[in-house]
Amino acid sequence: MTPLGLRENLGQFSLLVVVNAFVGAMIGMERSVLTPMAEDVYGLEAKVAALSFIVVFGLSKALTNYVAGRLSDTVGRRPVLIGGWLVAAPVPFLLMWAPSWGWVLFANLLLGVSQGLTWSTTVIMKIDLAGPKNRGLAMGLNEFAGYLAVAASALATGALAARYGLGPAPFVLGVAYVLFGLGLSVGFVRETMGQARQEAALGLTPSPHDTLGQGEVFRRTTFTDRDLSAVTQAGLVNNLNDGMAWGLFPLIFAAAGLGLAEIGALAALYPAVWGASQLVTGALSDRIGRKGLIVGGMTVQAAGLVAVATGSALPAFVLGQVLLGVGTAMVYPTLLAAIGDVAQPSWRASSVGVYRLWRDLGYAFGALLSGLVADAFGLSAAVWWVGGLTLASGAVVATRMRETLRRPLTAAPQPPAG
């Protein structure tokens, strides 16, 4: 019998936490330096053009998330994880030596595909290993590792850029990330589909709803299941504000007179608070429930965005980054745990893929729309606009979603809303 539970699978679970740290570090190497590079190295003045790398990243990652979920249910989790690291291998070299902005965009297309394959599978594999008892804690640990690594990598690349220039030095770290991530995945990670099958067999009464076609999984997760769809829209808006923060915050900080080292530190602060706080919020959602943390987290995020929009000096920016990090930590692992609560084990990976499709489209929407608003009305207006959307998304969860914690896995499927 394949064991379920964090304690029973501690070795593999811990290994996947480390692997996901290297996945997160790949994104972190861009967060403090690529937007300044767009303006200073490649001469892109329009904000929407400078943020185009996030649009490409978000689109490719979102679409790959969808494919990764389905592939994980068919060919297995481990092959998808290894494939993601192979796709990532050229990325640091492209960023180091890109002769034009088009090469940077191509690097981010590959980075998005890689992230969609690797981060999706580490999420799914941890859900498999943990079983239903500690799902929130499992997601908190996963996202803690990923986003603390984003922060550490952003801080390191910001320091390298301040000392050696915007390129190529900051991206040398990416070579090490790929080597370690790929090596661990090939040499030590084991397949976890056996744990998913074991959970499905734990006293559950088979029903015709246990196995769903991809079209039905897509409809439920996106539209017809009131809980899954509420979670999905919240995920999209969460990453919409993160895409805006990734692209515009370095420009806001620079406009306030901060240097590259300070911008790097601020770019690291938000994901550092986000990552560390998830050690608490993920486990907390297993005790008090998912809904309240999601609604509260979206509200705290909005407050953080207002602090940045109205700030003009370092203390206000620090406050905004801390609030944004705490709010995102309340939301991020809780949304994934809620998907795991509702979706049956037989189609859970596919549902996670659909959720992550919409969630990571938020990067593209956030970068594109906030860039357009910033070009038309200024940087602060773009931040205000995204803050309003974040608050509205929390209101949707408050009115549409029900509490999903402790829902029996055999619960009858809900009829379409409306």
C-alpha positions in Angstrom: 0.0 0.0 0.0 1.3 3.4 -1.0 1.6 5.6 2.2 -0.1 9.0 2.5 0.9 11.9 4.8 3.7 14.3 5.3 5.4 12.2 8.0 5.2 9.1 5.9 6.7 10.8 2.8 9.0 13.3 4.6 12.1 12.5 2.5 10.4 12.9 -0.9 8.4 15.9 0.3 11.5 17.7 1.6 13.3 17.0 -1.7 10.4 18.5 -3.6 10.5 21.6 -1.4 14.2 22.1 -2.3 13.5 21.5 -6.0 10.7 24.1 -5.9 13.1 26.6 -4.3 15.3 26.4 -7.5 12.1 26.8 -9.6 11.3 30.0 -7.8 14.9 31.3 -8.0 14.7 31.2 -11.8 11.9 33.8 -11.7 13.7 35.8 -8.9 16.7 36.5 -11.1 14.5 38.7 -13.3 12.5 40.6 -10.7 14.8 43.5 -9.8 16.8 43.9 -13.1 14.8 43.2 -16.2 12.5 46.2 -16.2 15.4 48.6 -15.7 17.2 46.8 -18.5 14.3 47.3 -20.8 14.7 51.1 -20.5 18.4 51.5 -19.9 19.9 48.8 -22.1 17.3 48.3 -24.9 15.8 51.8 -25.0 12.1 50.9 -24.5 10.3 54.0 -23.2 6.7 53.0 -23.3 5.7 51.1 -20.1 3.6 48.6 -22.0 6.6 47.7 -24.2 9.0 47.4 -21.2 6.5 45.1 -19.5 6.1 42.9 -22.6 8.4 40.3 -21.2 5.9 39.6 -18.4 3.1 39.3 -20.9 5.1 36.7 -22.8 6.0 34.9 -19.6 2.5 34.9 -18.3 0.9 33.6 -21.5 3.4 30.8 -22.0 3.3 29.8 -18.3 -0.5 29.8 -18.2 -1.0 27.7 -21.3 1.7 25.3 -20.1 0.1 24.9 -16.7 -3.0 23.7 -18.5 -1.0 21.1 -20.5 1.1 20.1 -17.5 -2.0 19.3 -15.4 -3.4 17.0 -18.1 0.0 15.4 -18.8 0.5 14.7 -15.1 -2.7 12.7 -15.1 -1.7 10.7 -18.1 2.1 10.2 -18.4 3.0 10.9 -14.7 4.3 13.8 -12.7 8.1 13.1 -12.8 8.6 13.2 -16.6 6.8 16.5 -16.7 9.1 17.9 -14.0 12.2 16.8 -15.8 11.0 18.2 -19.1 10.5 21.6 -17.5 14.1 21.8 -16.3 15.3 20.8 -19.8 13.3 23.7 -21.3 14.9 26.1 -18.7 18.5 25.2 -19.6 19.0 27.9 -22.3 17.2 30.7 -20.4 20.2 32.2 -18.4 22.4 32.2 -21.5 19.8 34.0 -23.6 19.4 36.6 -20.9 23.2 37.1 -20.5 23.9 37.6 -24.2 20.6 38.8 -25.8 21.5 41.2 -28.6 18.0 42.6 -28.8 14.8 42.8 -26.8 13.3 40.0 -29.0 15.8 37.6 -27.6 14.7 38.6 -24.0 11.1 37.9 -25.0 12.1 34.4 -26.4 14.0 33.7 -23.1 10.8 34.5 -21.2 8.7 32.4 -23.4 11.0 29.4 -22.5 11.0 30.5 -18.8 7.2 30.5 -18.8 7.0 27.0 -20.3 9.5 25.8 -17.8 7.7 27.3 -14.9 4.4 25.9 -16.0 5.9 22.4 -16.1 8.0 22.4 -13.0 6.0 24.5 -10.6 2.7 22.7 -11.6 4.2 19.3 -11.0 5.8 20.2 -7.6 2.4 21.4 -6.5 0.6 18.3 -7.7 3.2 15.9 -6.3 3.0 17.5 -2.8 -0.8 17.3 -2.8 -0.4 13.6 -3.7 2.1 12.9 -0.9 0.3 14.9 1.8 -3.2 13.4 1.4 -6.3 15.2 2.6 -5.2 15.8 6.2 -2.4 18.4 5.8 -3.1 19.8 2.3 -2.9 23.5 3.4 0.3 22.9 5.2 1.7 21.1 2.2 0.9 24.1 -0.1 2.2 26.5 2.4 5.6 24.7 2.5 5.7 24.5 -1.3 4.9 28.2 -1.8 7.2 29.2 1.1 10.2 27.5 -0.6 9.4 28.9 -4.0 8.8 32.5 -3.1 11.5 32.8 -0.4 13.8 31.7 -3.3 12.3 34.3 -5.5 13.2 36.9 -2.8 16.7 35.6 -2.3 17.4 35.5 -6.0 16.0 39.0 -6.5 18.2 40.4 -3.7 21.3 38.6 -5.1 20.7 39.8 -8.7 20.0 43.3 -7.5 23.3 43.4 -5.6 25.2 41.9 -8.6 23.6 44.5 -10.9 24.6 47.4 -8.6 28.2 46.2 -8.5 28.8 44.8 -12.0 26.0 46.3 -14.2 22.6 45.1 -15.5 24.1 42.3 -17.5 25.4 39.6 -17.9 26.5 39.1 -14.2 23.0 38.8 -12.6 22.0 35.9 -14.8 25.0 33.7 -14.1 23.1 32.4 -11.0 20.5 30.9 -13.3 23.0 28.4 -14.7 23.5 27.0 -11.2 19.8 26.9 -10.5 19.2 24.8 -13.6 22.0 22.4 -12.8 20.9 21.7 -9.3 17.2 21.6 -10.1 17.6 19.2 -13.0 20.1 17.0 -11.2 17.8 16.5 -8.2 14.8 15.8 -10.4 16.6 13.2 -12.5 18.6 11.6 -9.7 16.3 11.6 -6.7 12.6 12.5 -7.3 10.2 9.6 -7.5 6.8 9.3 -9.2 3.8 10.1 -6.9 0.8 8.9 -8.9 0.6 5.9 -6.6 -0.3 8.1 -3.7 -3.1 9.8 -5.7 -4.5 6.3 -6.6 -4.2 5.3 -2.9 -6.2 8.4 -1.8 -8.9 7.7 -4.4 -9.2 4.1 -3.1 -9.5 5.1 0.6 -13.1 4.0 1.2 -14.6 6.2 -1.5 -17.6 4.9 -3.3 -17.0 4.9 -7.1 -19.4 7.0 -9.0 -19.8 8.1 -12.6 -18.4 11.5 -11.6 -15.1 10.2 -10.4 -13.6 10.5 -13.9 -14.3 13.5 -16.0 -13.3 14.6 -19.5 -11.1 17.6 -19.9 -13.9 19.7 -21.2 -16.0 19.1 -18.1 -13.0 19.7 -15.8 -12.4 23.0 -17.6 -16.1 24.1 -17.3 -16.3 23.2 -13.6 -13.1 24.9 -12.6 -13.8 28.0 -14.7 -17.5 28.6 -14.6 -20.0 26.1 -13.2 -18.8 25.0 -9.8 -19.3 28.0 -7.6 -16.3 27.1 -5.3 -13.8 26.2 -8.0 -14.7 29.2 -10.1 -14.5 31.7 -7.2 -11.1 30.3 -6.4 -10.0 30.6 -10.1 -11.0 34.2 -10.5 -9.2 35.1 -7.2 -6.1 33.4 -8.5 -6.2 35.4 -11.7 -6.5 38.7 -9.9 -3.8 37.8 -7.4 -1.3 37.3 -10.2 -2.6 40.3 -12.0 -1.5 42.5 -9.2 1.8 40.5 -8.9 2.4 41.1 -12.7 1.8 44.8 -12.2 4.1 44.8 -9.1 6.9 42.9 -10.9 6.9 45.4 -13.8 5.9 48.8 -12.4 7.3 48.8 -8.8 10.9 49.0 -9.9 10.0 52.1 -12.1 8.0 53.7 -9.2 11.0 53.1 -6.8 13.5 54.5 -9.3 11.2 57.6 -9.9 11.4 58.2 -6.2 15.2 58.4 -6.4 16.1 54.9 -5.1 19.2 53.2 -6.4 19.6 49.6 -7.9 20.6 48.1 -4.5 17.5 49.6 -2.8 15.2 48.6 -5.6 16.6 45.1 -5.4 16.0 45.0 -1.6 12.4 46.2 -2.1 11.8 43.7 -4.9 13.0 41.0 -2.5 11.0 42.1 0.5 7.6 41.4 -1.0 8.2 37.8 -2.0 10.3 37.2 1.2 7.3 38.2 3.4 5.0 36.3 1.1 7.2 33.1 1.2 7.9 33.1 5.0 4.3 33.9 6.0 3.0 30.9 4.1 4.5 28.6 6.7 1.8 30.0 9.0 -1.1 30.7 6.6 -1.0 27.3 4.8 -1.3 25.3 8.1 -3.8 27.9 9.5 -6.1 27.2 6.6 -6.2 23.5 7.7 -7.6 24.7 11.1 -9.8 27.7 10.5 -10.9 27.2 6.9 -10.1 28.6 3.4 -12.7 31.3 2.7 -11.9 33.8 5.4 -8.2 33.7 4.6 -8.8 34.3 0.9 -11.2 37.3 1.5 -9.0 38.8 4.2 -5.9 38.3 2.1 -7.3 40.1 -0.9 -8.2 43.0 1.3 -4.7 43.2 2.8 -3.2 43.1 -0.7 -5.4 46.0 -1.7 -4.2 48.0 1.3 -0.6 47.3 0.4 -1.1 48.6 -3.2 -2.7 51.8 -1.8 0.4 52.3 0.4 2.7 52.1 -2.7 0.4 54.3 -4.8 0.3 57.0 -2.2 4.0 56.7 -1.1 6.9 58.8 -2.2 9.8 57.5 0.1 11.3 54.3 1.4 9.2 53.8 4.5 5.9 53.9 2.6 7.3 51.5 0.0 8.4 49.1 2.7 5.0 49.1 4.3 3.3 48.4 1.0 5.7 45.5 0.2 5.0 44.0 3.7 1.3 44.3 3.4 1.3 42.9 -0.1 3.4 40.0 1.0 1.2 39.1 4.0 -2.0 39.4 1.9 -0.6 37.2 -0.8 0.6 34.6 1.7 -3.0 34.4 3.1 -4.3 33.8 -0.4 -1.8 31.8 -2.4 -1.5 28.4 -0.6 -5.1 28.6 0.5 -6.4 28.8 -3.1 -4.5 25.7 -4.0 -5.7 23.8 -1.0 -9.3 24.7 -1.8 -8.9 23.3 -5.3 -7.5 20.1 -3.7 -10.6 20.1 -1.3 -13.1 20.2 -4.1 -11.6 18.2 -7.0 -11.6 14.4 -6.9 -8.2 12.7 -6.9 -8.9 11.2 -10.4 -9.2 14.7 -12.0 -7.5 16.9 -9.5 -4.2 17.4 -11.5 -6.3 18.5 -14.5 -8.3 20.9 -12.3 -5.1 22.3 -10.8 -3.9 22.8 -14.4 -7.0 24.8 -15.4 -6.8 26.9 -12.2 -3.2 27.7 -12.9 -4.0 28.5 -16.5 -6.3 31.3 -15.4 -4.2 32.3 -12.4 -1.0 32.8 -14.5 -2.9 34.6 -17.3 -3.1 37.2 -14.6 0.6 38.0 -15.1 -0.1 38.8 -18.8 -3.3 40.8 -18.0 -1.6 42.7 -15.2 1.4 43.7 -17.1 -0.5 44.6 -20.3 -3.4 46.5 -18.7 -1.3 48.2 -16.0 1.2 49.2 -18.7 -1.5 50.8 -20.8 -3.0 52.6 -17.8 0.5 53.8 -16.7 1.2 55.2 -20.2 -2.1 57.0 -20.3 -2.5 58.2 -16.7 0.8 57.6 -14.9 2.3 54.9 -12.6 0.2 55.7 -9.5 -3.1 55.4 -11.4 -2.1 51.9 -12.6 -1.5 50.8 -9.0 -4.8 52.3 -7.8 -6.6 50.6 -10.7 -5.2 47.2 -9.7 -5.9 47.7 -6.0 -9.6 48.3 -6.9 -9.7 45.0 -8.9 -8.1 43.1 -6.0 -10.7 44.4 -3.5 -13.6 43.5 -5.9 -12.2 40.0 -6.4 -12.3 39.4 -2.6 -15.9 40.5 -2.7 -16.7 37.8 -5.3 -15.1 35.1 -3.0 -17.1 36.4 -0.1 -20.4 36.2 -1.9 -19.9 33.1 -4.2 -17.6 30.7 -2.5 -18.6 28.3 0.3 -16.1 27.0 2.9 -14.4 23.9 1.3 -12.4 22.6 4.3 -13.6 19.1 5.5 -15.8 18.7 2.4 -16.1 14.9 1.9 -14.4 13.8 -1.3 -17.5 11.8 -2.2 -19.8 14.8 -2.1 -22.2 15.0 -5.1 -21.1 17.5 -7.8 -22.8 20.8 -7.5 -25.2 21.9 -10.3 -24.1 24.8 -12.4 -24.4 28.2 -10.7 -27.1 30.6 -11.8 
